[in-house]
Amino acid sequence: MRNKIVILLLSSIIFIGCSASKEPRNLYYAKLEVRQYFHDSTKYLQDVRKVINEAKKYVEKNLDPSKNNVAIFDIDETSLNNLEYIEAFDYGFTMESWEAWVDSAKAKAIEPVLEFYHFLKQKGIKIFFITGRYESIRFKDLDPTIKNLIEVGYRDFDGIFFKPRNSKMKTSEFKSSIRRKLTEEGYYIFINIGDQFSDFEGEFPGKTFKLPNPAYLTF
């Protein structure tokens, strides 16, 4: 859910073995399936928790306290849940409405991820957020994204990096550049959690853990 976001329903874009004459799956039914995944069962949170449990096992087995360990967190659909916005716009997007939503600081925490955040803090691992969000234009004293994170329980993180507004880089390139910067400063990228494969592209991804998100794709 970042700059130049492309709202695509995964189930509506993959057509393996389809002939050119076959009609694509109707978008109405694809949206219905995504809504059901998020709302009508516990499947979404079960899938999130499964990834988080794998990440915890990895940390327990591989953490080397002698290193300056860092965990990288994405924000949207990783740390914070924007489903209220997504469904209000019927899986659509405009930059104006998105920035108004971000400024409202109303997104809720994704609970298994918040639990993992505190698990990592207890292990002494530093945590940095790297996001494709922009800093707010309207609010200068305390950015709404930072306010939102703190209010839902992501307290005492070690840093946050917003994508520059005028950057010509793709979000994946921006995130890679920040990971390179952190590495050059002596940090060891130990673990990296996000909801998009683009969260992990480029240099120094660390051990990556991909959360489910059938609502949209970013690049």
C-alpha positions as CSV (number, residue, x, y, z in Angstrom):
1,M,0.0,0.0,0.0
2,R,2.6,2.5,-1.0
3,N,3.5,4.9,-3.8
4,K,2.3,3.8,-7.2
5,I,0.4,0.9,-5.6
6,V,-1.3,-1.4,-7.9
7,I,-4.4,-2.9,-6.4
8,L,-4.6,-6.4,-7.8
9,L,-6.4,-9.4,-6.5
10,L,-4.1,-12.3,-6.8
11,S,-6.7,-14.7,-7.7
12,S,-7.8,-12.6,-10.6
13,I,-4.5,-12.3,-12.3
14,I,-3.0,-15.8,-12.4
15,F,-4.4,-17.8,-15.3
16,I,-2.1,-20.8,-15.8
17,G,-2.9,-22.7,-18.9
18,C,-5.8,-20.5,-20.0
19,S,-6.4,-20.1,-23.7
20,A,-6.7,-16.6,-25.1
21,S,-10.4,-17.1,-25.7
22,K,-11.2,-18.1,-22.1
23,E,-13.0,-15.4,-20.1
24,P,-11.0,-14.3,-17.0
25,R,-12.5,-14.9,-13.5
26,N,-15.0,-12.3,-12.7
27,L,-13.6,-9.6,-10.4
28,Y,-16.7,-9.7,-8.2
29,Y,-16.1,-13.3,-7.1
30,A,-12.4,-12.7,-6.6
31,K,-13.2,-9.8,-4.2
32,L,-15.8,-11.9,-2.5
33,E,-13.2,-14.6,-1.8
34,V,-10.7,-12.1,-0.4
35,R,-13.3,-10.6,1.9
36,Q,-14.2,-14.0,3.1
37,Y,-10.6,-14.8,3.7
38,F,-10.2,-11.8,6.0
39,H,-13.6,-11.8,7.7
40,D,-15.6,-15.0,7.6
41,S,-13.1,-17.4,9.1
42,T,-9.9,-17.3,11.2
43,K,-7.9,-18.4,8.2
44,Y,-6.0,-15.1,7.7
45,L,-4.8,-14.8,11.3
46,Q,-4.0,-18.5,11.3
47,D,-1.8,-18.1,8.3
48,V,-0.1,-15.0,9.8
49,R,0.5,-16.9,13.0
50,K,2.0,-19.8,11.1
51,V,4.6,-17.5,9.5
52,I,5.3,-15.9,12.9
53,N,5.8,-19.2,14.6
54,E,8.3,-20.2,11.9
55,A,10.1,-16.8,12.4
56,K,10.3,-17.4,16.2
57,K,11.8,-20.8,15.7
58,Y,14.4,-19.4,13.4
59,V,15.3,-16.7,15.9
60,E,15.6,-19.2,18.8
61,K,17.9,-21.4,16.7
62,N,20.0,-18.9,14.9
63,L,20.4,-15.8,17.0
64,D,24.1,-14.9,17.6
65,P,24.1,-12.3,20.4
66,S,27.7,-11.2,19.5
67,K,26.3,-9.6,16.3
68,N,24.6,-6.2,16.1
69,N,21.3,-7.9,15.1
70,V,18.5,-6.0,13.4
71,A,15.0,-6.9,12.5
72,I,13.4,-5.1,9.6
73,F,9.6,-4.6,9.7
74,D,7.4,-3.4,6.9
75,I,4.3,-1.5,8.1
76,D,1.2,-1.9,5.9
77,E,-0.4,-5.4,6.1
78,T,2.7,-6.4,8.1
79,S,2.6,-4.4,11.3
80,L,-0.6,-2.5,10.8
81,N,-3.9,-3.6,9.3
82,N,-5.5,-1.3,6.8
83,L,-8.6,-3.4,6.0
84,E,-10.9,-0.6,7.0
85,Y,-9.5,1.6,4.3
86,I,-9.1,-1.2,1.7
87,E,-12.8,-2.2,2.0
88,A,-14.1,1.3,2.2
89,F,-12.7,1.9,-1.3
90,D,-13.7,-1.5,-2.6
91,Y,-10.1,-2.5,-3.0
92,G,-9.4,0.7,-4.9
93,F,-6.9,3.4,-4.2
94,T,-6.3,7.1,-4.5
95,M,-3.3,8.9,-3.1
96,E,-5.4,11.6,-1.5
97,S,-7.7,9.1,0.3
98,W,-4.8,7.0,1.3
99,E,-2.9,9.9,2.9
100,A,-6.0,10.9,4.7
101,W,-6.3,7.4,6.1
102,V,-2.7,7.4,7.2
103,D,-3.1,10.8,8.9
104,S,-6.0,9.4,10.8
105,A,-3.7,7.0,12.6
106,K,-6.6,4.5,12.9
107,A,-5.0,1.3,11.6
108,K,-5.0,-1.6,14.0
109,A,-2.0,-3.8,14.9
110,I,-1.8,-7.3,13.4
111,E,-1.6,-9.1,16.7
112,P,0.7,-12.0,16.0
113,V,3.2,-9.6,14.5
114,L,2.9,-7.3,17.5
115,E,3.6,-10.3,19.7
116,F,6.7,-11.1,17.6
117,Y,7.9,-7.5,17.9
118,H,7.9,-7.8,21.7
119,F,9.5,-11.2,21.4
120,L,12.4,-9.7,19.4
121,K,12.8,-6.7,21.8
122,Q,13.1,-9.1,24.7
123,K,15.9,-10.9,22.8
124,G,17.8,-7.5,22.5
125,I,17.3,-7.3,18.7
126,K,17.1,-3.8,17.3
127,I,14.0,-3.0,15.2
128,F,13.7,-0.7,12.2
129,F,10.6,0.0,10.2
130,I,11.2,0.6,6.5
131,T,8.0,1.7,4.7
132,G,6.9,2.9,1.3
133,R,4.7,5.4,3.2
134,Y,5.6,9.1,3.0
135,E,6.0,11.4,6.0
136,S,2.8,13.4,6.6
137,I,2.5,16.8,5.0
138,R,-0.2,17.9,7.5
139,F,1.4,16.8,10.8
140,K,4.9,17.8,11.7
141,D,5.4,17.4,15.4
142,L,4.6,13.7,15.6
143,D,4.1,11.9,12.3
144,P,0.8,10.0,12.3
145,T,2.4,6.7,11.3
146,I,4.7,6.9,14.3
147,K,1.8,7.9,16.5
148,N,-0.3,4.9,15.2
149,L,2.6,2.5,15.7
150,I,3.1,3.6,19.3
151,E,-0.6,3.7,20.2
152,V,-1.2,0.1,19.1
153,G,1.9,-1.2,21.0
154,Y,5.0,-0.9,18.7
155,R,6.9,1.1,21.3
156,D,10.7,1.8,21.6
157,F,11.7,0.9,18.1
158,D,15.1,1.9,17.0
159,G,14.2,3.8,13.8
160,I,11.8,4.3,11.0
161,F,12.5,5.1,7.3
162,F,9.9,6.7,5.1
163,K,10.2,6.8,1.3
164,P,11.1,10.3,0.1
165,R,8.2,11.9,-1.8
166,N,10.2,12.9,-4.8
167,S,12.1,9.6,-5.1
168,K,12.1,8.0,-8.6
169,M,13.1,4.7,-7.0
170,K,10.7,1.8,-6.8
171,T,9.7,1.0,-3.2
172,S,11.8,-2.2,-3.4
173,E,14.8,-0.2,-4.5
174,F,14.3,2.3,-1.6
175,K,14.1,-0.5,0.9
176,S,17.2,-2.2,-0.4
177,S,19.1,1.1,-0.2
178,I,18.1,1.5,3.5
179,R,19.2,-2.0,4.3
180,R,22.5,-1.3,2.6
181,K,22.9,1.9,4.7
182,L,22.2,0.0,7.9
183,T,24.7,-2.7,7.0
184,E,27.4,0.0,6.2
185,E,26.7,1.4,9.7
186,G,27.6,-1.9,11.3
187,Y,24.2,-3.5,11.7
188,Y,23.6,-7.1,10.8
189,I,20.2,-7.7,9.0
190,F,19.1,-10.8,10.9
191,I,15.5,-11.0,10.0
192,N,13.1,-9.3,7.7
193,I,9.3,-9.5,7.8
194,G,6.9,-8.2,5.1
195,D,3.7,-8.9,3.1
196,Q,5.2,-8.3,-0.4
197,F,7.9,-10.1,-2.2
198,S,9.2,-6.6,-3.1
199,D,9.9,-6.1,0.6
200,F,12.8,-8.5,0.2
201,E,14.3,-7.6,-3.2
202,G,17.8,-6.3,-3.5
203,E,20.7,-6.3,-1.1
204,F,21.0,-7.6,2.5
205,P,17.5,-9.0,2.8
206,G,18.3,-11.1,5.9
207,K,16.2,-14.1,6.6
208,T,12.8,-13.3,5.1
209,F,9.3,-14.2,6.2
210,K,6.4,-13.4,3.9
211,L,3.0,-12.7,5.4
212,P,-0.2,-13.4,3.4
213,N,-1.9,-10.5,1.6
214,P,-4.3,-11.3,-1.2
215,A,-5.6,-7.7,-1.3
216,Y,-2.9,-5.9,-3.4
217,L,0.6,-6.0,-4.9
218,T,3.3,-3.4,-4.6
219,F,6.6,-3.2,-6.5
